[in-house]
Amino acid sequence: MGGALRRRAHPVSQSLELAIIGNANVAALLDSRGEVVWACLPRMDGDPAACSLLRERRGDGDFGFFAVELVDFVRSEQEYLTNTTILVTRLYDRRGGAVEITDFAPRFRHHGRLFCPMTMVRQLRPVAGSPRVRILLRPASQYGAKRPALTYGSNHVRFVADNYVMRVTTDCSITALVDELPFVLQGPLSFLLGPDETLQGGVAETARRFREETADYWHDWVRDLQIPFEWQDEIIRAALTLKLSAVDDTGAVVAAVTTSIPEAPGSGRNWDYRYCWLRDAYFTISALNRLNATRTMERYLGYIINLAAGTDGARLQPVYRINGAAQMEEREIASLPGYRGMGPVRVGNQAFAQVQNDVYGSAVLAATHVFYDRRLIRSGHEALFTQLEALGERAAAVWNEPDAGLWELRGAGRVHTFSSVMCWAACDRLAKIAARLGLAQRAAHWRALADRLHRGICERAWSEKRNSFTAAFGGDGLDASLLLLVELGFLAANDPRFVSTIAAVERELKKGDFVFRYTEPDDFGAPQNAFLVCSFWFVDALAATGRREEARALFQGLLECRNQHGLLAEHVDPSTRELWGNFPQTYSMVGLINSATRLSLPWDQAF
């Protein structure tokens, strides 16, 4: 195993000291004792079979989790196998006994195809003494409201819910599983949790082979990454986490695998993030492309092309379900009290009905890669460009219209500068793509539109009084998205307007080591915690304008916010540095990758 195992005593009830396992089709979160506290079936936006993350365990009748309970437990240790998503947990009892749990979701190439079934594997073995364990397989259905019906055979247990059927195939005693009896663990046991399908072959041998081939797959995937000299372990873990958030089957990229982890204690800012925001997905695939992981982008491009084709000229939504479905009506779930009892728990996200005009730029920016990246099998062509032009026309039509903005404000709309800049980016990239394809007339058309939008934004979003760009046209407030003006190509890094905008953000939005997305009260009051990616954006802006030493110091501080497995949530408490918000958050992991690659010494200067 890579490095020393991290030690943990009794876990804090419902904390974000969690690890993620998955295979880019299914995902699960595990706590420091190896309990599966969150896992949705049959997809990441489905019904959570494990939901104890949102309902604290209080008694022996609780359900909605998968656990190995060690009698007389005293402490645990946990880590990932080096450069994989395979998690190893060790539990120790007070009599010198110990067990090791290995959890993963299979992913490898088989018969020339990628094999990543909706299956999770758990291997359990004794490593010291005579440990006594109890295996608890207690799934939930209907968001924690019911326990599925249970049936069993000689080597399996089936759980039959209203919207899924799960089979656990094992070489463990079925009586011990069904009756939840403690027993002395005398040898290794294996558990395959997945669809209701008969396993071909022995369970122990299948689990062993799956583990070996999954480890080989991830080792090869990491070996192909192009990473900088510094912060290699941090970047690799972030990249693996992003890969698990990209759904192979459809190409969608989820913002996080959880719902309703509050942005701050008692804030009511509890949202469902298990969907594909086109904006977040663009930043995610761009970060993976930066590391040479191009397949995710190819799959995502197919996803957004299908979405664009389905709009038939109508408005493009900011967010869609994993399968591309448009509807996700938001509702509250009474059966789950919430993370640390801080409800409400929400399913669906009403943001799908919002107007967010930056979405057209997000789609075009994501697709731009295929016209330039020669590593891709399917290069961009004129037919694809024509499809993208429809998105550009919408961008050019709405660039100065009010919307909810990237922060998805639920009050009155404003003309948000970020949204307008993203509309400009759509026109700008279409001009460049047309020129690359030799379409001179279309290139001139899009360049003229981009220039017109650029002038309009500079006139209406710049405040002479504040010597800064502002969050919205005609306003004087700030938001952290202004730090992206160079990243998006709207301004040069040495533009004095960008330098003075950084100064304004630093003065008004930076609290201690963290940058808030905004400080003005919104529908839920003033933000209490910092949106983590904004601090990474600030690091990047400092580096772009020559303040590299300051940027490096701030970046090191942000790395210290990661949990024991190197993962980040959406928000952080600036005082305690405790993580809050949905987890793991793709935006935050993207910010880590981008800042690390920009700040690292190049390989040829490292020795």
Secondary structure, 3 states (H helix, E strand, C coil): CCCCCEEECCCCCCCCCCEEEECCCCEEEECCCCCEEEEEECCCCCEEEECHHHCCCCCCCCCCEEEEEECCEEEEEEEECCCCCCEEEEEEECCCCEEEEEEECCCEEECCEEECCCCEEEEEEEEECCCEEEEEEECCECCCCECCEEEECCCEEEEECCCCEEEEEECCCHHHHHHCCCEECCCCEEEEEEECCCCCCCHHHHHHHHHHHHHHHHHHHHHCCCCCCCCHHHHHHHHHHHHHHECCCCCCECCCCCECCCCCCCCCCCCECCCEEHHHHHHHHHHHHHCCCCHHHHHHHHHHHHHHHHHCCCCCCCEECCCCCCCCCCEEECCCCCHHHCCCEEECCHHHHCCCCCHHHHHHHHHHHHHCCCCCCCCCCHHHHHHHHHHHHHHHHHCCCCECCCCCCCCCCECEHHHHHHHHHHHHHHHHHHHHCCCHHHHHHHHHHHHHHHHHHHHHHEECCCCEECCECCCCCCCHHHHHCCCCCCCCCCCHHHHHHHHHHHHHCEECCEECCCCCCECCECCCCEEHHHHHHHHHHHHHCCCHHHHHHHHHHHHCCCCCCCCCCCEECCCCCCEECCCCCHHHHHHHHHHHHHHCCCHHHCC
